[in-house]
Amino acid sequence: MTHLMTVSPTPVHRLPRLAEALDMDPDCLWVKREDLTGLAGGGNKARKLQVLLADALGGGCDCLVTGGGAQSNHARMTAAAANIAGLDCELLLTRRPDSFDPGGNVLLDRVLGATIHWVEGAVLPYAELESAIQEHSEKLALEGRRPYALPIGGSSALGARSYAEVARELDDLIDPDLVVVATGSGGTHAGLVAGFGDHCRVLGIDVGARPALATAVEDLAVAAAAMAGLSRPSGSCQLDTGQTGGGYGVPGEAAREALLTAARTDALLLDPVYTAKAMAGLFAARRSGRIGRTTRVVFMHTGGLPGLFTRRFTEWLAGESR
């Protein structure tokens, strides 16, 4: 297997000053640093790509095909994984012509040498983009290539299964009452549920990427558990849908507060698309009482920092008081 993670297992450490800001016991708030996996800027997609790339190479593929929003972390990391394995990479990325920014992940996609195909229109038309990935792969196959199509976010049952191992890792280290994670395509959330065997131990924060998200997470969790030889998870998907802001890629004031508070307490840097919304969800759960003062909570840092370095998000943060 081609190894994509240069840091494994990723660190887990306390967030005592952020816990204090939330009136929590300083020993009860932790962060799992999946942003430090080491693949081209890090992020949770490295675990999924590890198994998906092995599947692609096992099938004799010569090209990886996937897609996402213009600032997709999954696209950037897929391009990196393809280079490590000596494969080509083709990305189908969505953008709005009036708000396109060539920085952040787009810049890194180009540095990594991926072939980019732009899909103009909505920020992330999920079902249409999934179909476009399959159609582009079929087109390449007709041209004599051997493509491997990866779903958005790498969120197949195979990709999700990689996060069942992280749940067991966390149980051995901390035995958390609750893990809080940004839920976009749903694979990371579903894999954690499969590993814990219980939906109630994972609170997903919907970032606005995928319709019918709760159903997708439940279906993926069942499939990932079966693939890993684990029991069907109990309960139902726990999802906070109140942090989507203006939709996918459009953070609101709660996300800005969370991003700045995390940075100015324990110097934890978040991204505006995923982890800032996830942290805003953690704040909301604490304020509502869902998370108690002594609830043992792990925040899953899924990466995504390159997206912060775009003109749009620089302007988003520019108005904050100093």
N, C-alpha and C positions, 0 to 999 in steps of 0.2 A: 504494500500500500504506500502511495506517495504521502508523506507526512506534511501537513499544512500548518499544524499548530506548533509554534516554537515555544509556547508556554503552556505546560499541561502538568498537573491541573492548574487552572487559573487561580489567582489569590482570592481569599475571602478575608475581609478585615472589617473592624468595627467603624462606625461613624458616630463617635461620642458627642461631638459638638452639634451635629445635625440632630441627634437624638435629644439633646438638651433644648434645642430650639423648638422641638415638637413636644416637649414635656414628656419624654420617654426615658426609661432607665438607660443609662449609657451603654450597658452590656446587651441591650435588646435590639439594636438596629445595626445590621450588617450589609455589606455590599459584596456581591459576587462579580469579579472583574472580568467578564467576558469580553470587555473592550480590549483586553491585553492578550488575546489569543496569538497575536504576532503576525498574522497574514495581511500584508499590505495595509497597515493601519489598524488592524484588529477588528473584532466584532463577533457576534454570536454565529454568523454564517459559516465560520471556519469549521465548526463541528459538523454541520450538515454537509458542507462541501467535501469533507474528508471521506464520508461514506458514499456520497453521490459520485465523486470523481473515481473512486474505486470501482463503482458499478459501471461507469462510462468506459474506463480502461479495460475492464473485464469483458466488455462487449465489443472491443476493438474500435471504439469511436475515435474520430480525429478532430472533432470540433464540438465545443460547448455552445449551446444556444439558450439564452434566457432573456428576461426583461424586467422592467420596473419603471418607477418614476425617474425623472432626469437625475435626481440626487440619490438613486438607489445604492445603498451599501452592499446589497447582495450582488448587484451587477459589478461593482468595483472589485469585490472579492472573488467573484467567478472569473473575471479577467485575470486576476493574479494566480488563481489556482490553475487556470489553463496554461499560463506561462510555465509554471513549475513542472507541469506534466508534459510540456512540449506540444500542446494542442492549440488550435485556433479558437478564437472566441468571438461570437457575434451577439450583440446586445440590441434589443428592441426597447427603446426608451421613449416614454411619453413626455410631451412638453406643450406648454402654451406659448405661442410665438411672442405674446406681449410680456411675458415674464421670464424668459429664458436667461439663465446665468451660466457662463462657461466655466465657472470656478468649481471649487469643492470636488465632489465625486466625479463630475464630468471631466474635469482636468485630469484626475487620476486615471479614469478610463482610457483617456487618450495617451497618457504617459505609458500605460501598460500595453498599449497597442491593440486594444479591442476594435473590431469593426462595429460602428454604431449606426443603427437604422432608426431614424426619428419617426415617431408616431405622433402626428400633430393632433391637438384637440384637448380633451379633458385631462386633468392631472393623472388620474389612474383609473381608466375604465377596466376594471379587474377581469371580468369574463372575456371581454373583447381582446385584451392583451394576452391572456392565457391562450386563446384561440390563435392569435397572431404568432405566438411562439411556436405552436405546433405546425402551423401552415408554413412558416419560414423553414422549419426543420425538414418538412416534407419536400419543399422546394430544393433545399440543398441535397437531399437524398437523390432526387431526380437528376441532379447535376453530377452524381457520382461520389458525393461526399458521404461520410458516416457520422452524422450529427447525433448529439445527445441533448435532448430537450430537458431543461430544468424548469420546474414551475416557479412562479413568482416567490421569492423568499426561500427557495429550496424546500418549500413546505409540502413535501410528499410524506407518506407514511415512513419511508426509509429515512428521509431527512429528519423528521420529527423524532424518530427513535433515538437519535444521538443524544437528545436531551433527557431521556429517561435515565441515562447514566449520570447526568449532572444532579438529578434529584437524589439518587442514592449517595452521591458524593456529599451533598449538603446534609443529608441525614446522618452520615458518619461523623461530620465535623460539628454540626450545630443543632441538628434536629429542630428545624424552624417550625413555628406554628403556621407561618404564612410566607409565601414568596410573591413579591409584586413584580410584574413584568409587562413591558410594552407588548401589545398584541396587534400585529399588523396582518400578516398572512396567516398567522395562527400556529405555525409549526413548533416554535419554541415553547409556547404556552402548552400545547397539546402534549409534547414530549415530557415536560415536567409533570403534568397530570398523570401520564402513563407510569412514570417512575415512582411517584408518590402513591399512586393507586386511589387518589381521592381529589376530586375537583375542588373541595373546600380549602385545600392547602395552597391553592394558586389563585391569585387575584390578577386577572388580565386587565390592562388599561387600553381600551380601544383607541387607536390612533386615526381611525377613519379610512383605512386602506381597503377593507373588504366588506362587501355586503353579506348578510346572514352569517356574521362572524361566529356567534356562539355555536351554531349548528356545525360549522366547519371545524371548530376546535373539538367539539365532542366526537365527531366522526374520525378526525385525525388521531385523537387520543385512544379510541378503541382500536384503530388499525395499528398504531405504533405499539400499544401494549401487546397485541396479538403477535406482532412481528418479533417482539422482544421476549416472548414466552411469559408474559405477565398477565395477571388477572384483569378483567374489565374494570376500569375505574368506577368508583362509586360517586353518587351525587350528580350535579349538573354544572355546566360552565359558569364560573364566577367572573363577571365582566362589568367593568365600570365604563359606561358609554357616555359619561358626562364630561370627558376631557378632550373631545375631538376638536374643540376650537372651531375654526372655520372649515374643517375637513382635513383630508390627508395633506400633510405638508404645510398646514396653516395653524401655527400655535396661537393660543390666546394669552390673556394676562396671567392666568393661573400657571401656565407653563413657564412664562418669564419669571414669575416669583419663585417657582421651584428651581429653575436653572440658576438664578442668582443666589438663592439661599444655599444650595448645595455647594456652589463654588466658594462662597464667603464664610462657610463654616468649616467643612472638612476638605476644601479644595477639590471637590469632586466635579469634574467637567462633564456636562451633559450636552446632548444635541437637541435642536429644536423640534425635530420631526418625531422622534420616538421617546428617548429617555426623559426629556423635560416633561412631556405629557404623562409619562409613567410616574415620575416623581410627584407631579401635581395630583395624581390619583392616590398616591401614598399619603400625601398631606390631607386630602379630602377624607380618606378612610380614618386617619387619626382624629381629625376634627369631629367627625360624625360619631366616633366611639367604636367603629368597627375594629380598629386597631387600638388596643389598650396600652396603658403605660408600660406594662411588662410583657406584652405580646412579643414573641421572638420573631422578628421580621428580617427577611433577606431581600434586598433590592437587587434585581438582576440588571446589571449594567450591560446592555447589549451592543454598545459601541455607537458609531455614527458621527464621530466628531468632525470629519471633513465637511459635512453639510453645514456646519456653523460658519465656515469660512467662505461664504458667498455674500454678494452685495445685498441681497434681499434680507438675510438674517442679520447682517451688520446693521442695516437700517432699522430692523425690528428692535434691536437692543439699544440703538443710539439714543433713544429718548429717555432712558432710565436715569434717575437722579443719582448724583454722586455724593 
